[in-house]
Amino acid sequence: MTAVNKPPVASRREWLTAVDTLRAREKAHTREGDAIAAARRRLPMTEVDPSTPLVGGNGEVPLIDVFDGRTQLFVSYHMWHDGRPAADQCEGCTFFTGQVRELSYLHQRDVTFAVFCQGPFDESERYRRFMGWDMPWYSVPAESREPLLAGRHFGMKASYLRDGERVYETYWTTGRGVEPMAPSYGILDMTVHGRQETWEDSPPGWPQPYETLGQQFCKDGRPTAQWARITAGHDDDLHSGQPITDGSGCCS
């Protein structure tokens, strides 16, 4: 293993003083985040056709039904590569989508979470099941992409509000704006070596093996999270037409 640099060693008193100094900056950062969130809540909104069709497990449904009776909807727009195997599906969307597991706290606050996938429903739904994800999953048919995306692209996240029979988009983001979906990044940011990605401002000698064009989400040729599913015996075949099982007939 290659040796890596480490922080200097200090007494506990010196260390606590340094942490307290940083904490003042952290608190300022938190307060600025609160102020930005307050401004976000005051943005205007734009109307979206509530009848925009999507495809779910029970066939075609209008956008308004995806709210599942709630007044707010948060959508993760999942990229897809048609006809490609599981190993070649979007590593970034897999990283972010796979970290959203407990939805009850969103539901408690009248928010529904759903994934809108770029791919065909049957194929992408098999991927959802292979990955062991439980969230609501829909495919976006071609005729719905422009009304929903409005010149943007899959990978974005968007928030919607339902007012009776009308639907409005209230916010959207992409790029690093989607990082709140990934608590792994927040945890890594609190560790001494950080995310270990090449763009980070780290001291000389810190490990930074991960490029940031998708490599940071992959291991040995496929999205990192897939390896646990393969090891557990879950079949990653998306195209055979056979039901995905928990058996040992896995691709490698």
ABEGO torsion letter per residue (X at the ends): XBBBBBBBBBBAAAAAAAAAAAAAAAAAAAAAAAAAAAAAAABBBBBBBAABBBBBAAEBBBAAAAAGGBABBBBBBBBBBBGBBAAABBAAAAAAAAABABAAAAAAAGBBBBBBBABBAAAAAAAAAAAGBABBBBBBBAAAAAAAAGGBBBGBBBBBBBBEABBBBABBBBEAAAAAABAAAAAAAABAAEAGBAABBBBBGBBBABBAAGAAABBGGBBAAAAAAAAAGBBABAAAGBBBBABABBBX
